Amino acid sequence: MWANLVLLLLSGTSVLGVELSPAAYRADRILIQPKPAAGPAALADFHAAQKIEVLQTFEWIGRLQVLRVPEGETVPGLIAKYQWSALVEFAEPDFTGRAFATPNDPKFVDGTLWGLNNTGQNGGTVDADIDAPEAWDVLTSASNIVVAVLDTGVRSSHEDLAANMWVNPNDGSHGTNALAGNNDPSDDSGHGTLIAGILGAVGNNGKGVTGVAWQVQIMACKCFNNFGVGNISSAVACLDYARANGARIINASWGFTNSLALSNAFYSVRNAGIIVVAAAGNASTNIDVNPTYPASYDLDNVVSVAYTTRNDTLGPDSNYGPTNVDLAAPGEQIYSTFGATDSFYFSNTGSSFAAPYVAGAFALMLAKYPTETYQQIIARVLNATDPLPALTGKCVTGGRLNLRKALSPPISLTAIPAAGVGPFQLRVSAGPNRTCVIEFSADLTAWSPVFTNTTSVSGTFDFTDDQPANSRPRFFRAVSAP
């Protein structure tokens, strides 16, 4: 599977078309991808000749290695040596990225959760939300779904998160800290705790806020520090941890320049069937033209999210892209759990906080449709968005997340035109793999079931009324099976 990796040659001090400045990457390490044909002994000998210490090896990501830069060597110089060694698919810096920050002109409000249910409060537009109350009539819990929050960590003791924290059965921890190399992913920033609360704060407990999923398992994977700064190697380590420990969804509210190591790591979680929800970023930029990663990766498991305001407009700072951004979700003045204390809450704005709405939605979808593939689950969510004029040409769907439609697609019943004289036929459309009951009535008062079936992958099935014409009038309706 690794034979198709692309090798980009190093020219001078430019890799991947990006000029290398010391502030753009770590000066003490690089990443390499060994060629499949490169034997361990030959690679070890080359490491020894360069006085290299191998810090980490990720077997599931094509034996990707993190190497310490020896004293007296430079990152560009060491990369050049490995590229010319003929032992590696690529060698690249450990680039620095940032968790998406709040725009410079945020407004902080006192905690109304308009993104879940917008009734026009605080100058908002009625129904400019994800229809959460209607969706919760269908399902509130995704208690068996693990969502990995790759971020600045999570305050696991927070009153609104503690009951929903994933627990590692091997060591009792709630995740990993790739920066410190231990299992303590405490949040010293607050960014990750905000995200965790949006997707999965405990619901119906009389405290603070509720997440999109009332019950879910939140895995904390710390790969950014208190300033929101992290590196490719720490992100890769957290991706590999999430994959190895059963995460079904990864929330990535951050961005890097492109990196072969990072793209291969995301490819590995794609092969594991994990859905990645990526924030599009907050630079008012078309990421089709100026990409950010992982949001711009052309992988079918990566869902990129822009943010909308309480009036269903595209956020003024939100990135967009008719090809690379899939949908939008609420992201203006989003109130959630915060890491300062166990009972602290905070409001923030940006695509960082739109992404977890979608991650929480995917958790509920996986809980409702446990046998479906990640492609089917993603298609359900993307096909159920609310189209918005402000999003036309700004993202693939042109729409904002609607959880109710995703969990419970509307049912429509239409007559199939008959060719000449023939039986009366109806078509039910209700989304894929959904069991529906066709009922009939002679008076529109008393209804009786006459046919039950499950829709196909295309979301439909047909019904033929075999009663003689003189038995009519007969009225039909379709309802969801209990």
KEFIFI-179946 format. One record per residue (C-alpha): x negated, z negated, y negated. Coordinates in steps of 0.25 Angstrom, whole numbers, plus 2048, in hexadecimal, padded with zeros to 3 digits. Each point is the difference from the previous one (the first is absolute). Layout:
N
<pt X="X" Z="Z" Y="Y"/>
...
// end
This chain:
482
<pt X="800" Z="800" Y="800"/>
<pt X="7F4" Z="7FE" Y="7F7"/>
<pt X="7FA" Z="80E" Y="802"/>
<pt X="809" Z="805" Y="7F4"/>
<pt X="7FA" Z="7F7" Y="7F6"/>
<pt X="7FB" Z="807" Y="7F4"/>
<pt X="7F1" Z="7FF" Y="7FC"/>
<pt X="7FD" Z="800" Y="7F1"/>
<pt X="7F2" Z="802" Y="7FC"/>
<pt X="7F9" Z="7F7" Y="7F6"/>
<pt X="7FA" Z="807" Y="7F4"/>
<pt X="7F8" Z="7F8" Y="7F6"/>
<pt X="808" Z="7F4" Y="7FD"/>
<pt X="80E" Z="806" Y="802"/>
<pt X="809" Z="7FD" Y="80C"/>
<pt X="80E" Z="805" Y="802"/>
<pt X="7FF" Z="807" Y="7F2"/>
<pt X="7FF" Z="7F2" Y="7F9"/>
<pt X="7F3" Z="7FC" Y="7F8"/>
<pt X="7FB" Z="7F3" Y="805"/>
<pt X="7FE" Z="7F5" Y="7F6"/>
<pt X="7FC" Z="7F3" Y="804"/>
<pt X="80D" Z="7FA" Y="7FC"/>
<pt X="808" Z="809" Y="809"/>
<pt X="7FB" Z="7FA" Y="80D"/>
<pt X="7F9" Z="7F5" Y="806"/>
<pt X="7F1" Z="800" Y="7FF"/>
<pt X="7FD" Z="7F9" Y="80D"/>
<pt X="807" Z="808" Y="80B"/>
<pt X="804" Z="80E" Y="804"/>
<pt X="80A" Z="805" Y="80B"/>
<pt X="7FD" Z="80B" Y="80A"/>
<pt X="807" Z="807" Y="80B"/>
<pt X="7F8" Z="803" Y="80C"/>
<pt X="801" Z="80E" Y="807"/>
<pt X="807" Z="7FF" Y="80D"/>
<pt X="7F4" Z="806" Y="806"/>
<pt X="7F6" Z="7F6" Y="7FA"/>
<pt X="7FC" Z="7F6" Y="80B"/>
<pt X="800" Z="7F1" Y="7FD"/>
<pt X="7F1" Z="800" Y="803"/>
<pt X="7FC" Z="80B" Y="7F6"/>
<pt X="809" Z="7FA" Y="7F5"/>
<pt X="7FA" Z="7F2" Y="802"/>
<pt X="7F2" Z="806" Y="800"/>
<pt X="803" Z="807" Y="7F2"/>
<pt X="806" Z="7F3" Y="7FB"/>
<pt X="7F3" Z="7F8" Y="804"/>
<pt X="7F7" Z="80B" Y="7F9"/>
<pt X="808" Z="7FD" Y="7F3"/>
<pt X="800" Z="7F1" Y="802"/>
<pt X="80F" Z="800" Y="801"/>
<pt X="80A" Z="7F5" Y="803"/>
<pt X="80D" Z="804" Y="806"/>
<pt X="80A" Z="7F7" Y="7FA"/>
<pt X="80D" Z="805" Y="807"/>
<pt X="804" Z="80B" Y="80A"/>
<pt X="80E" Z="805" Y="801"/>
<pt X="801" Z="806" Y="80E"/>
<pt X="80F" Z="805" Y="7FE"/>
<pt X="7FC" Z="807" Y="7F3"/>
<pt X="7F5" Z="809" Y="807"/>
<pt X="7F6" Z="7F6" Y="800"/>
<pt X="800" Z="7FF" Y="7F1"/>
<pt X="7F4" Z="7F6" Y="7FC"/>
<pt X="7FE" Z="7F8" Y="7F3"/>
<pt X="7F1" Z="7FF" Y="7FE"/>
<pt X="7F8" Z="7F7" Y="7F7"/>
<pt X="7F7" Z="807" Y="7F6"/>
<pt X="7F1" Z="7FB" Y="802"/>
<pt X="7F8" Z="7FA" Y="7F5"/>
<pt X="7F9" Z="80B" Y="7F8"/>
<pt X="80A" Z="80B" Y="804"/>
<pt X="80C" Z="806" Y="7F8"/>
<pt X="80D" Z="804" Y="804"/>
<pt X="7FE" Z="80F" Y="7FC"/>
<pt X="7F3" Z="800" Y="807"/>
<pt X="805" Z="7F9" Y="80D"/>
<pt X="80C" Z="809" Y="800"/>
<pt X="7F7" Z="80D" Y="7FF"/>
<pt X="7F7" Z="7FB" Y="80C"/>
<pt X="80C" Z="7FE" Y="809"/>
<pt X="807" Z="80D" Y="7FC"/>
<pt X="7F3" Z="807" Y="804"/>
<pt X="7FE" Z="7F9" Y="80D"/>
<pt X="80A" Z="809" Y="807"/>
<pt X="806" Z="7F3" Y="806"/>
<pt X="80C" Z="7FE" Y="7F7"/>
<pt X="80C" Z="807" Y="7FD"/>
<pt X="7FF" Z="7FA" Y="7F2"/>
<pt X="7F9" Z="7F5" Y="7F8"/>
<pt X="807" Z="7FB" Y="7F3"/>
<pt X="7FF" Z="7F4" Y="7F6"/>
<pt X="809" Z="7F4" Y="802"/>
<pt X="809" Z="804" Y="7F4"/>
<pt X="807" Z="7F6" Y="7F7"/>
<pt X="80F" Z="800" Y="7FE"/>
<pt X="80A" Z="7F8" Y="7F8"/>
<pt X="80D" Z="7FA" Y="804"/>
<pt X="80A" Z="807" Y="7F6"/>
<pt X="801" Z="7F7" Y="7F4"/>
<pt X="80B" Z="7FE" Y="7F7"/>
<pt X="802" Z="80A" Y="7F5"/>
<pt X="7FB" Z="7FB" Y="7F2"/>
<pt X="80E" Z="7FF" Y="7FA"/>
<pt X="808" Z="7F8" Y="80B"/>
<pt X="80C" Z="7F7" Y="7FD"/>
<pt X="802" Z="7F3" Y="807"/>
<pt X="80E" Z="7FC" Y="803"/>
<pt X="806" Z="7F3" Y="806"/>
<pt X="802" Z="805" Y="80E"/>
<pt X="80C" Z="808" Y="802"/>
<pt X="7FF" Z="809" Y="80C"/>
<pt X="806" Z="80C" Y="7FA"/>
<pt X="7F9" Z="80A" Y="80A"/>
<pt X="808" Z="7FA" Y="80B"/>
<pt X="80D" Z="800" Y="7F9"/>
<pt X="802" Z="806" Y="7F2"/>
<pt X="80D" Z="7FC" Y="7F9"/>
<pt X="7FB" Z="805" Y="7F2"/>
<pt X="7F9" Z="7F2" Y="7FD"/>
<pt X="7F6" Z="800" Y="7F5"/>
<pt X="803" Z="80E" Y="7FB"/>
<pt X="7FF" Z="806" Y="80E"/>
<pt X="808" Z="80B" Y="806"/>
<pt X="80B" Z="7FC" Y="80A"/>
<pt X="7FC" Z="804" Y="80E"/>
<pt X="7F1" Z="804" Y="7FC"/>
<pt X="7FC" Z="7F8" Y="80D"/>
<pt X="7FE" Z="801" Y="80F"/>
<pt X="80E" Z="7FB" Y="803"/>
<pt X="7FA" Z="7F4" Y="808"/>
<pt X="80D" Z="7F8" Y="800"/>
<pt X="807" Z="80C" Y="807"/>
<pt X="7F4" Z="802" Y="809"/>
<pt X="800" Z="7F1" Y="804"/>
<pt X="80E" Z="801" Y="806"/>
<pt X="7F9" Z="809" Y="80A"/>
<pt X="7F3" Z="7F8" Y="803"/>
<pt X="7F8" Z="7F5" Y="7F9"/>
<pt X="7F5" Z="7FD" Y="80A"/>
<pt X="7F4" Z="807" Y="805"/>
<pt X="7FA" Z="7F3" Y="806"/>
<pt X="7F9" Z="808" Y="80B"/>
<pt X="7F9" Z="80A" Y="7F7"/>
<pt X="7F2" Z="7FD" Y="7FB"/>
<pt X="7FD" Z="805" Y="7F2"/>
<pt X="7F1" Z="800" Y="7FC"/>
<pt X="7FE" Z="7FD" Y="7F1"/>
<pt X="7F2" Z="806" Y="7FD"/>
<pt X="7FD" Z="7FA" Y="7F2"/>
<pt X="7FA" Z="7F4" Y="7F9"/>
<pt X="806" Z="7F7" Y="80B"/>
<pt X="80D" Z="7F8" Y="801"/>
<pt X="803" Z="7F1" Y="7FD"/>
<pt X="805" Z="7FD" Y="80E"/>
<pt X="805" Z="7F2" Y="7FC"/>
<pt X="80A" Z="805" Y="7F5"/>
<pt X="80D" Z="7FA" Y="802"/>
<pt X="807" Z="80E" Y="801"/>
<pt X="7F5" Z="806" Y="809"/>
<pt X="7FC" Z="7F6" Y="80A"/>
<pt X="80B" Z="802" Y="80A"/>
<pt X="7FD" Z="80F" Y="800"/>
<pt X="7F1" Z="800" Y="802"/>
<pt X="7FB" Z="806" Y="80C"/>
<pt X="7F7" Z="7F7" Y="809"/>
<pt X="7F4" Z="805" Y="808"/>
<pt X="802" Z="7FB" Y="80E"/>
<pt X="7F1" Z="7FF" Y="802"/>
<pt X="7FC" Z="7F7" Y="7F4"/>
<pt X="80D" Z="7FC" Y="7F9"/>
<pt X="7FC" Z="807" Y="7F3"/>
<pt X="809" Z="809" Y="7F8"/>
<pt X="7F6" Z="80C" Y="7FF"/>
<pt X="7F2" Z="803" Y="7FC"/>
<pt X="7F7" Z="800" Y="7F4"/>
<pt X="7F7" Z="80C" Y="801"/>
<pt X="7F8" Z="7FC" Y="7F4"/>
<pt X="7FC" Z="7F2" Y="805"/>
<pt X="800" Z="804" Y="80E"/>
<pt X="809" Z="7F5" Y="805"/>
<pt X="80F" Z="7FE" Y="803"/>
<pt X="804" Z="7FA" Y="7F3"/>
<pt X="808" Z="80A" Y="7F8"/>
<pt X="803" Z="7F7" Y="7F5"/>
<pt X="805" Z="807" Y="7F3"/>
<pt X="7F7" Z="7FD" Y="7F4"/>
<pt X="806" Z="80A" Y="7F7"/>
<pt X="80F" Z="800" Y="802"/>
<pt X="802" Z="80F" Y="802"/>
<pt X="801" Z="800" Y="80F"/>
<pt X="80A" Z="7F4" Y="800"/>
<pt X="809" Z="807" Y="7F6"/>
<pt X="800" Z="80C" Y="80A"/>
<pt X="803" Z="7F7" Y="80C"/>
<pt X="80C" Z="7FA" Y="7F9"/>
<pt X="806" Z="80D" Y="7FC"/>
<pt X="800" Z="805" Y="80E"/>
<pt X="803" Z="7F3" Y="808"/>
<pt X="803" Z="7F4" Y="7F8"/>
<pt X="809" Z="7F7" Y="809"/>
<pt X="80E" Z="803" Y="7FD"/>
<pt X="80C" Z="7F7" Y="7FF"/>
<pt X="7F8" Z="7F3" Y="7FF"/>
<pt X="804" Z="7FB" Y="7F3"/>
<pt X="7F2" Z="802" Y="7FA"/>
<pt X="7FB" Z="80A" Y="7F5"/>
<pt X="802" Z="80E" Y="805"/>
<pt X="803" Z="809" Y="80C"/>
<pt X="7F8" Z="80B" Y="805"/>
<pt X="806" Z="80E" Y="805"/>
<pt X="7FF" Z="7FA" Y="80E"/>
<pt X="805" Z="7F2" Y="801"/>
<pt X="7F7" Z="7FD" Y="80C"/>
<pt X="7F3" Z="808" Y="804"/>
<pt X="7F2" Z="7FD" Y="804"/>
<pt X="7F6" Z="801" Y="7F5"/>
<pt X="7F2" Z="802" Y="804"/>
<pt X="7F6" Z="7FD" Y="7F4"/>
<pt X="7F4" Z="809" Y="800"/>
<pt X="7F6" Z="7FD" Y="7F4"/>
<pt X="7F8" Z="80C" Y="7FC"/>
<pt X="800" Z="7FE" Y="7F1"/>
<pt X="7FB" Z="7F4" Y="7F8"/>
<pt X="806" Z="7F8" Y="7F4"/>
<pt X="7FD" Z="80C" Y="7F7"/>
<pt X="807" Z="80A" Y="809"/>
<pt X="7F3" Z="806" Y="804"/>
<pt X="7FC" Z="804" Y="80E"/>
<pt X="7F8" Z="80A" Y="808"/>
<pt X="802" Z="80A" Y="80A"/>
<pt X="7FA" Z="7F8" Y="80B"/>
<pt X="809" Z="7F4" Y="7FE"/>
<pt X="80C" Z="809" Y="7FF"/>
<pt X="7FC" Z="807" Y="80D"/>
<pt X="7FE" Z="7F2" Y="807"/>
<pt X="80E" Z="7FC" Y="7FC"/>
<pt X="806" Z="80D" Y="805"/>
<pt X="7F9" Z="7FE" Y="80D"/>
<pt X="805" Z="7F2" Y="801"/>
<pt X="80E" Z="804" Y="7FD"/>
<pt X="800" Z="80A" Y="80B"/>
<pt X="7F9" Z="7F7" Y="80A"/>
<pt X="80A" Z="7F5" Y="7FD"/>
<pt X="80E" Z="807" Y="801"/>
<pt X="803" Z="804" Y="7F2"/>
<pt X="80B" Z="80A" Y="7FF"/>
<pt X="800" Z="802" Y="7F1"/>
<pt X="7F4" Z="7FF" Y="7F6"/>
<pt X="803" Z="7FE" Y="7F1"/>
<pt X="7F4" Z="806" Y="7F8"/>
<pt X="803" Z="7FE" Y="7F1"/>
<pt X="7F2" Z="804" Y="7FC"/>
<pt X="7F8" Z="80D" Y="7FF"/>
<pt X="7F2" Z="806" Y="802"/>
<pt X="7F8" Z="80D" Y="7FE"/>
<pt X="800" Z="808" Y="80D"/>
<pt X="7F8" Z="7FB" Y="80B"/>
<pt X="7FE" Z="806" Y="80E"/>
<pt X="7FE" Z="7F2" Y="806"/>
<pt X="80E" Z="7FB" Y="7F9"/>
<pt X="807" Z="80D" Y="804"/>
<pt X="7FB" Z="7FE" Y="80E"/>
<pt X="805" Z="7F2" Y="800"/>
<pt X="80E" Z="804" Y="7FC"/>
<pt X="800" Z="80B" Y="80A"/>
<pt X="7FD" Z="7F6" Y="80B"/>
<pt X="80C" Z="7F7" Y="7FB"/>
<pt X="808" Z="80D" Y="800"/>
<pt X="7FC" Z="802" Y="80F"/>
<pt X="805" Z="7F2" Y="803"/>
<pt X="80E" Z="804" Y="7FA"/>
<pt X="7FF" Z="7F7" Y="7F4"/>
<pt X="807" Z="803" Y="7F3"/>
<pt X="7F8" Z="7FF" Y="7F3"/>
<pt X="807" Z="7FE" Y="7F3"/>
<pt X="7F7" Z="803" Y="7F4"/>
<pt X="802" Z="7FD" Y="7F2"/>
<pt X="7FE" Z="80D" Y="7F8"/>
<pt X="7F9" Z="7F9" Y="7F4"/>
<pt X="803" Z="7FD" Y="7F1"/>
<pt X="7F8" Z="80B" Y="7F8"/>
<pt X="80C" Z="809" Y="7FC"/>
<pt X="7F8" Z="80A" Y="809"/>
<pt X="804" Z="80C" Y="809"/>
<pt X="7F9" Z="7FC" Y="80D"/>
<pt X="801" Z="80E" Y="805"/>
<pt X="7F6" Z="803" Y="7F6"/>
<pt X="7F8" Z="7F3" Y="7FF"/>
<pt X="802" Z="7FA" Y="80D"/>
<pt X="7FF" Z="7F1" Y="804"/>
<pt X="7FE" Z="7FB" Y="80E"/>
<pt X="807" Z="7FC" Y="809"/>
<pt X="80C" Z="805" Y="7F8"/>
<pt X="7FB" Z="80F" Y="800"/>
<pt X="7FC" Z="801" Y="80F"/>
<pt X="808" Z="80B" Y="807"/>
<pt X="803" Z="7F7" Y="80C"/>
<pt X="80E" Z="800" Y="805"/>
<pt X="800" Z="7F0" Y="801"/>
<pt X="7FC" Z="7FE" Y="7F2"/>
<pt X="80C" Z="7FF" Y="7F6"/>
<pt X="7FC" Z="800" Y="7F1"/>
<pt X="809" Z="7F8" Y="7F6"/>
<pt X="802" Z="802" Y="7F1"/>
<pt X="807" Z="7F5" Y="7F8"/>
<pt X="80E" Z="801" Y="7F8"/>
<pt X="805" Z="7F8" Y="7F5"/>
<pt X="80D" Z="7F8" Y="800"/>
<pt X="807" Z="80C" Y="7FA"/>
<pt X="7FB" Z="809" Y="80B"/>
<pt X="7F6" Z="808" Y="7F8"/>
<pt X="7F2" Z="802" Y="805"/>
<pt X="7F7" Z="7F4" Y="7FB"/>
<pt X="7F8" Z="804" Y="7F4"/>
<pt X="7F3" Z="7FD" Y="807"/>
<pt X="803" Z="805" Y="80E"/>
<pt X="7F8" Z="80A" Y="806"/>
<pt X="808" Z="80C" Y="806"/>
<pt X="7FE" Z="80C" Y="809"/>
<pt X="80A" Z="80A" Y="805"/>
<pt X="7F8" Z="801" Y="80D"/>
<pt X="7F8" Z="7F3" Y="802"/>
<pt X="80B" Z="7F6" Y="7FB"/>
<pt X="80C" Z="7FF" Y="80A"/>
<pt X="80A" Z="7F7" Y="7F8"/>
<pt X="801" Z="7F6" Y="7F6"/>
<pt X="805" Z="7F1" Y="800"/>
<pt X="803" Z="7F5" Y="7F5"/>
<pt X="7F3" Z="7FC" Y="7FA"/>
<pt X="803" Z="7FB" Y="7F2"/>
<pt X="800" Z="7F1" Y="7FD"/>
<pt X="800" Z="7FC" Y="80F"/>
<pt X="801" Z="7F1" Y="802"/>
<pt X="7FA" Z="7FA" Y="80D"/>
<pt X="7F8" Z="7F5" Y="806"/>
<pt X="7F2" Z="7FE" Y="7FA"/>
<pt X="7F4" Z="7F9" Y="805"/>
<pt X="7FE" Z="7F5" Y="7F5"/>
<pt X="807" Z="7F5" Y="807"/>
<pt X="80A" Z="7FF" Y="80C"/>
<pt X="80C" Z="801" Y="7F7"/>
<pt X="7FB" Z="80A" Y="7F5"/>
<pt X="806" Z="80D" Y="7FD"/>
<pt X="7FC" Z="80C" Y="7F7"/>
<pt X="805" Z="80D" Y="7FB"/>
<pt X="7F7" Z="80D" Y="7FF"/>
<pt X="802" Z="80F" Y="7FF"/>
<pt X="7FA" Z="80C" Y="807"/>
<pt X="800" Z="808" Y="80C"/>
<pt X="7F9" Z="7F5" Y="808"/>
<pt X="80D" Z="7F9" Y="800"/>
<pt X="808" Z="80C" Y="803"/>
<pt X="7F9" Z="802" Y="80D"/>
<pt X="804" Z="7F3" Y="807"/>
<pt X="80F" Z="804" Y="7FD"/>
<pt X="7FD" Z="80B" Y="809"/>
<pt X="7F8" Z="7F8" Y="80A"/>
<pt X="80B" Z="7F6" Y="802"/>
<pt X="80A" Z="80B" Y="802"/>
<pt X="7F7" Z="806" Y="80B"/>
<pt X="800" Z="7F2" Y="807"/>
<pt X="80F" Z="800" Y="800"/>
<pt X="801" Z="80E" Y="805"/>
<pt X="7F6" Z="7FE" Y="80B"/>
<pt X="808" Z="7F3" Y="804"/>
<pt X="80D" Z="808" Y="801"/>
<pt X="7FA" Z="80D" Y="807"/>
<pt X="7F5" Z="7FA" Y="809"/>
<pt X="7FF" Z="80C" Y="809"/>
<pt X="7FE" Z="80A" Y="7F5"/>
<pt X="7F2" Z="806" Y="7FC"/>
<pt X="7FA" Z="7FD" Y="7F2"/>
<pt X="803" Z="80E" Y="7FD"/>
<pt X="80F" Z="7FE" Y="802"/>
<pt X="800" Z="7F3" Y="7F9"/>
<pt X="7F9" Z="806" Y="7F4"/>
<pt X="80A" Z="80C" Y="800"/>
<pt X="80C" Z="7F7" Y="800"/>
<pt X="7FB" Z="7F9" Y="7F3"/>
<pt X="7FB" Z="80C" Y="7F9"/>
<pt X="80E" Z="807" Y="803"/>
<pt X="808" Z="7F5" Y="7FB"/>
<pt X="7FA" Z="7FF" Y="7F2"/>
<pt X="809" Z="801" Y="7F3"/>
<pt X="7FC" Z="80C" Y="7F9"/>
<pt X="7FD" Z="7FE" Y="7F1"/>
<pt X="7FE" Z="80A" Y="7F5"/>
<pt X="7F4" Z="7F8" Y="7FB"/>
<pt X="7F9" Z="803" Y="80E"/>
<pt X="803" Z="80E" Y="801"/>
<pt X="7F3" Z="807" Y="802"/>
<pt X="7F9" Z="7F3" Y="800"/>
<pt X="800" Z="7FD" Y="80F"/>
<pt X="803" Z="806" Y="80D"/>
<pt X="80E" Z="7FA" Y="801"/>
<pt X="803" Z="800" Y="7F1"/>
<pt X="807" Z="7F3" Y="803"/>
<pt X="7FF" Z="7F0" Y="800"/>
<pt X="801" Z="7F8" Y="80C"/>
<pt X="80E" Z="7FC" Y="805"/>
<pt X="800" Z="7F6" Y="80B"/>
<pt X="80F" Z="800" Y="803"/>
<pt X="7FF" Z="80F" Y="803"/>
<pt X="7F4" Z="7FF" Y="808"/>
<pt X="806" Z="7F5" Y="809"/>
<pt X="80E" Z="805" Y="800"/>
<pt X="801" Z="80F" Y="7FD"/>
<pt X="80E" Z="804" Y="7FB"/>
<pt X="809" Z="807" Y="80A"/>
<pt X="806" Z="80D" Y="7FD"/>
<pt X="80B" Z="807" Y="808"/>
<pt X="802" Z="80F" Y="7FE"/>
<pt X="808" Z="80B" Y="807"/>
<pt X="7F9" Z="80B" Y="807"/>
<pt X="806" Z="80E" Y="7FC"/>
<pt X="807" Z="806" Y="80C"/>
<pt X="7FD" Z="80E" Y="804"/>
<pt X="80E" Z="805" Y="802"/>
<pt X="80A" Z="7F7" Y="808"/>
<pt X="7F9" Z="7F5" Y="807"/>
<pt X="800" Z="7F0" Y="801"/>
<pt X="7FE" Z="7F8" Y="7F4"/>
<pt X="7F1" Z="7FB" Y="7FE"/>
<pt X="7F9" Z="7F6" Y="7F8"/>
<pt X="7F2" Z="7FD" Y="7FC"/>
<pt X="7FB" Z="7F2" Y="7FE"/>
<pt X="7F3" Z="7FE" Y="7F7"/>
<pt X="7FA" Z="7F2" Y="800"/>
<pt X="7F1" Z="801" Y="801"/>
<pt X="7F8" Z="801" Y="80D"/>
<pt X="803" Z="7F8" Y="80C"/>
<pt X="80C" Z="7F9" Y="7FB"/>
<pt X="80C" Z="7FC" Y="809"/>
<pt X="80E" Z="803" Y="7F9"/>
<pt X="80E" Z="7FF" Y="804"/>
<pt X="80A" Z="80B" Y="7FC"/>
<pt X="80E" Z="7FA" Y="7FF"/>
<pt X="80E" Z="807" Y="7FE"/>
<pt X="80D" Z="7FC" Y="7F9"/>
<pt X="80D" Z="806" Y="7FF"/>
<pt X="804" Z="7F8" Y="7F4"/>
<pt X="7F3" Z="7FC" Y="7F9"/>
<pt X="803" Z="7F1" Y="803"/>
<pt X="7FE" Z="7FE" Y="80F"/>
<pt X="7F2" Z="805" Y="805"/>
<pt X="7FC" Z="802" Y="80E"/>
<pt X="7F2" Z="804" Y="806"/>
<pt X="800" Z="80E" Y="807"/>
<pt X="7F1" Z="803" Y="801"/>
<pt X="7F3" Z="7F9" Y="7FF"/>
<pt X="7F2" Z="807" Y="800"/>
<pt X="7F2" Z="7FF" Y="7FA"/>
<pt X="7FB" Z="80A" Y="7F6"/>
<pt X="7F4" Z="809" Y="803"/>
<pt X="7F3" Z="7FF" Y="7FA"/>
<pt X="806" Z="80A" Y="7F5"/>
<pt X="80A" Z="7F5" Y="7FD"/>
<pt X="80D" Z="807" Y="805"/>
<pt X="809" Z="801" Y="80C"/>
<pt X="80D" Z="809" Y="802"/>
<pt X="80E" Z="7FC" Y="805"/>
<pt X="80A" Z="809" Y="805"/>
<pt X="80F" Z="7FB" Y="7FF"/>
<pt X="806" Z="805" Y="80E"/>
<pt X="80E" Z="7FB" Y="7FC"/>
<pt X="80B" Z="80C" Y="7FF"/>
<pt X="803" Z="804" Y="7F2"/>
<pt X="80E" Z="7FB" Y="801"/>
<pt X="7FB" Z="7F2" Y="801"/>
<pt X="7FC" Z="800" Y="7F2"/>
<pt X="7FF" Z="7FB" Y="7F5"/>
<pt X="7F4" Z="7F8" Y="804"/>
<pt X="7F6" Z="7FA" Y="7F6"/>
<pt X="7F2" Z="7FD" Y="804"/>
<pt X="7F5" Z="7F7" Y="7FA"/>
<pt X="7F2" Z="7FC" Y="805"/>
<pt X="7FA" Z="7F2" Y="7FF"/>
<pt X="7F3" Z="7FA" Y="805"/>
<pt X="801" Z="7FA" Y="80E"/>
<pt X="7FF" Z="7F0" Y="7FF"/>
// end
